[in-house]
Amino acid sequence: MSSAMSSSEPPRDQTQDEDYTLEDEYSALFDLSPQRFPWREPVPQRVRQQRDIYDGTLFLDTMLEAAQVENARALYPPWDPESFGDLYNAVRKAKWDRMRKDCIVYYLLKWWEDGREVKFRRQRSIPPQFSTLADAYYFFDMGEATKAANLVIDARIPPNHSSKILRILSNSQDGGPTILRYVRSAHPVLTEQSSLDIYALALAESSLQDAWLFQRTFPQETPSRKQLIEKIVLSCLARTSDLYSTTFL
């Protein structure tokens, strides 16, 4: 690797041809000693497993691809300091603006679990809504859906990737109440039928009346309304069956 910029310097413009190097950044930001490097085995394998759970795309994958980082999924997760250097180098040379690239670095710093990302956030003046969104993406990718949801519920956070978030929450513990808080606070635009179904089922768990009123907001005889009615009715029948089994068997 070529030499790294100092952490006190702003990132170089991505149009410059010289390679970024990581020596100064390593000493200022990252502890890459064998004992502290976060992606020691079996961590990379767990990251890949989580990627599979999310249908092949982590939230960090989405950020890296939006930044047009080439071969992003081959670069993350890294498996040693050198491969981490390749990842960092690719991020700093990406076409995104400095602040958004800093958000990716902020996400990566969270892996050290010692608060170093907080100092970086202050040094780089990352706006709270962006650092909070990076926090949420990190917790989603770590499989901590409820903790992540409590962050994206914040009304300041743009409701990005709402369909994916709803799918994750629907499979998490206490998913129903969290889904309702997310939709009512973040106000994501629900366009996919799967998202409408998830929200309707969460409503039905809380209040059948609310779920029924929700399906009535769609025009009669439309496929969406028909499917919502079917989902709500089947959900009620399933709960009735469970109650019967618990009470009488």
Secondary structure, 3 states (H helix, E strand, C coil): CEEECCCCCCCCCCCCCCCCECHHHHHHCCCCCCCCCCCCCCHHHHHHHHHHHCCCCCHHHHHHHHCCCCCHHHHCCCCCHHHHHHHHHHHHCCCCCHHHHHHHHHHHHHHHCCCHHHHHHHHHCCCHHHHHHHHHHHHHHCCCHHHHHHHHCCCCCCCCCHHHHHHHHHCCCCHHHHHHHHHHHHCCCCCCHHHHHHHHHHHHHHCHHHHHHHHCCCCCCCHHHHHHHHHHHHHHHHHHHHHHHHHHC
